[in-house]
Amino acid sequence: MTASSQEPHSEEIEVGALARDTDLDRVGVVMGRAGAHYQLRPIRGGTAWNVRPEAVQPLNASDLLREKVRQVNRRSAGGLA
């Protein structure tokens, strides 16, 4: 992990951007805000979850590639490929 991905993110993350929930170590699509929390939805669809603003990190290119590899590995390990 890079130093920048460990620091709290203070800027607004726009709807549709990919972001990491550092509390759950999950990646999702930013769907909007619910009060003070961001709402993220899994990339491949599913139920959105609430994330504290200080636990949301925008993804950079290497984070996105890492997540895609993680998803492919999960599918192949589970026989879902």
Secondary structure, DSSP 8 states (H G I E B T S, - for coil): --HHHHS---S---TT-EEEETTTTEEEEEEEEETTEEEEEETT----EEE-GGGEEE--HHHHHHHHHHHHHHHHHTT--
